[in-house]
Amino acid sequence: MRYANLVRALEIFGLPDRVTLREIKARHRELVRRHHPDSAGEEGDAEQIRLVNAAYGILREYAENYRFSFAEEEFYEQNPEERLRMQFANTPLWGSK
């Protein structure tokens, strides 16, 4: 897979750079419902369904092969409220005395 393919898949899905697998799956269901001939009637577009499914395959492949970082810094990047709690939990104004 090339990075350009990944970017194109995100464009087809209309998603930003940072998304969850749950968001990818939900967007896929939404796009399939919108373009599938059985549910969209005459507005269904078989070519668009092929593009959506190909993009979904690329996004799933990337997500399944992604190596997760369990480093502390990555944790705080993913959970900014925990970073604030860690930084200010022991201050008299925000945390304990």
Secondary structure, DSSP 8 states (H G I E B T S, - for coil): --HHHHHHHHHHHT--SS--HHHHHHHHHHHHHHH-HHHHGGG--HHHHHHHHHHHHHHHHHHHH------HHHHHHH-HHHHHHHHHTTSTTTS--
